[in-house]
Structure formats: C-alpha cells, structure tokens
Amino acid sequence: MGALYLANNRNKRSVVLDLKRADAQAALRRLVERSDVLLHSIRSPAAARLGLDYGSLAALNPRLICHLLGFSDSGVYAGRAAYDDIVHALAGLAMLQKVPAGEPRYIPSILADKTTAVHAAYAIMLALFARERSGRGQRVGVPMFETMVAFTSAEHLGGCVFDPPVGEMGYAPVRQGMRRPFKTKDGYLCFMPYTDEHWRRFIGLVGAPEIAGDPRFMTMKGRQANIEMVWAEVGRQLNLRTNAEWLALIGETDIPFAVLNELEDLLTDPHLESIGFWNRMEHETEGMLRLPSSPIEMSATPPSIRRLPPRLGEHTAEVLAECGYGAAEIEAFAI
C-alpha cells in the first residue's frame, strides 16, 4: 500500500465493485438504499452513465446526500477535468507564489484537494442536520474551482469587494515579500508582534532606544505606512541572536512566535508528543505504521482509530453479506 493511502484511510472499510457490470450496479443500489451519504468525484456525464446521478440515487433513497465535482455543472467549465494543479492555476494560487518564488509556482501541498475535502465534510454535516428537520436528503455539490476561489478571495478580493472597485485586489500584508520567516544566528524564527503592546515589549526586550517611541514602530498606522523599513529592522534584530536565545527572551511575553520546523521535526515536536498525536500501530500486511490522530477534540464522542487502513476490497464480502447477499452470490463479484 502507498504511504498516502495508509495515512488517509484509517477507520474505513473497502469494497470493490466493477460498476460496468449490471450485477455490481445492482449491489451498489442496495448499498445506496441503506446509506446516509454517497460521496464520489466522478464527472457528471460519466456518473450519470453509471446511475450515480442524484436523480437516480434519490429515487432509491430520498434521504441520500452526494457529491464532489471539479466545476459547477451549471457553468461553462462543467465537465472539465480538475486536478489540484489545475485548480491552483485557475484560482490564482499559483500566481500568488510569484512574490516569494519570482515566478508562478504550485504550493508544495495538495491544498486544493484537501481544502475541498474539508468543505465537503462540513457541507455534508449541514445537509445531514437539515435532513433531521425535513426528513429529506439533497444533492450537495462541492466544486473544487469555486471552493478555492472563495478560499483565495477571502483576503485577496481587496478593493474589488466594492463595485465599482475602490482599490486593487490582493491583501498587501500577505502579498508583500517581507512576509517570511526571519533568519537568526543559527536558524529561522516565525515572529509576529501584532498589537502595539507586542511591539512595545519587543523593543524593550532588544534594547533599541533609537526606535523606542518612534511612531513608525509604535502604532499600527505607522507600521503600515513604513512596513518595509519596519520589517527590515525586525530582521536585523532577529539575526543578532540564536533560536535558543530568542526562545529564552520571548518565551513568557505573549508575543506570537515559533521556531521554524522542518517536516521531519513534526515527528518529534514536543507538543505533538505530549498529546500523543502520532499513533504507532501494527498493520497485518504493512508492518508498523505511524498514523496521525484526528485533530478534532470532542468531549462526549472523542475520535479514535478503530480500523487500520484496509486492503483493497478487504470488506467486500462482509459488506455485501450485510446487504443480504449469500456466499455464492458474493463469490460471483470477485475481481
């Protein structure tokens, strides 16, 4: 099994059905009749050919909720293929990387895929809540493109919130090149004094009388008007000490800061270790695994890992038996 699959498929069962076969489609319909949600990411024309369009599914189960798609079916991009990189480009995310990288780049994370998945999760929860009141399900469409345009424009719509516009698009504090971790003597520090009080404390800590009381540093208005000079001075100050010295100096001041983690540092991060975030679990075929916990905290029904990632089709017989299929019928589905 691949690492990406193992990291994301705990607590699931795996059923394999060849939906080009009539008997497999019949089995799927039986599953649909007893399900709350069917979630798929097949483009709408292909989904309709397989009987996975909402009209066909709702006829079997009016309480059902589905599906994911690349672009809204009501727009001119309907039916186009959508992958993370494609949506990165269309939603403006790749172009925003021109500031730090000097040219358009894809963010080194499958951000569009994962963000759309989070939107799908809460959209399904909203639909389930509405169903508790109305008794009926509904089609939930979560298009990747529109989701990421909403995600990007939250801060970057800028002056175009108004019609006609009163300024350019783009949130300046985010787009400006000085927004980056700062170099220290032996590493990097993420440093974010935000309020006037944070700045007063910082200037007092570093002992810089030449800027103490300077309105360019001491007020939000002054900092915004002189942002490049202000952050250049911050960078100069941070470069004078090591990470350990800054940790000791800033530690109890409530000024927001963090030492820059490498990816590998996450495996031994003291906070993650203290909450038991990483789970070491023995898999029947894949050996010892390190799996992340759910980040969500719930007081009455806390999440846990109850099933390890399944082998492909591992639960086909089990699930079909729950749907009323006999052993001989299940054997006929073998792929």
HELIX and SHEET records of a PDB file:
HELIX    1   1 ALA A    3  ASN A    8  1                                   6    
HELIX    2   2 ALA A   22  GLU A   33  1                                  12    
HELIX    3   3 SER A   44  ARG A   49  1                                   6    
HELIX    4   4 TYR A   54  LEU A   60  1                                   7    
HELIX    5   5 ASP A   84  LEU A   90  1                                   7    
HELIX    6   6 LEU A   93  LEU A   96  1                                   4    
HELIX    7   7 LYS A   98  ALA A  101  1                                   4    
HELIX    8   8 LEU A  111  SER A  134  1                                  24    
HELIX    9   9 MET A  144  HIS A  156  1                                  13    
HELIX   10  10 GLY A  158  VAL A  161  5                                   4    
HELIX   11  11 ALA A  172  ARG A  175  1                                   4    
HELIX   12  12 ASP A  196  VAL A  206  1                                  11    
HELIX   13  13 PRO A  215  MET A  218  1                                   4    
HELIX   14  14 MET A  220  ALA A  225  1                                   6    
HELIX   15  15 ILE A  227  LEU A  238  1                                  12    
HELIX   16  16 ASN A  243  ILE A  250  1                                   8    
HELIX   17  17 LEU A  263  THR A  268  5                                   6    
HELIX   18  18 PRO A  270  SER A  274  1                                   5    
HELIX   19  19 THR A  316  GLU A  322  1                                   7    
HELIX   20  20 ALA A  327  ALA A  332  1                                   6    
SHEET    1   A 2 ILE A  65  LEU A  69  0                                        
SHEET    2   A 2 GLN A 138  PRO A 143  1                                        
SHEET    1   B 3 PHE A 182  LYS A 183  0                                        
SHEET    2   B 3 TYR A 188  PHE A 191 -1                                        
SHEET    3   B 3 PHE A 257  VAL A 259 -1                                        
SHEET    1   C 2 TRP A 278  HIS A 283  0                                        
SHEET    2   C 2 GLY A 287  PRO A 292 -1                                        
END                                                                             
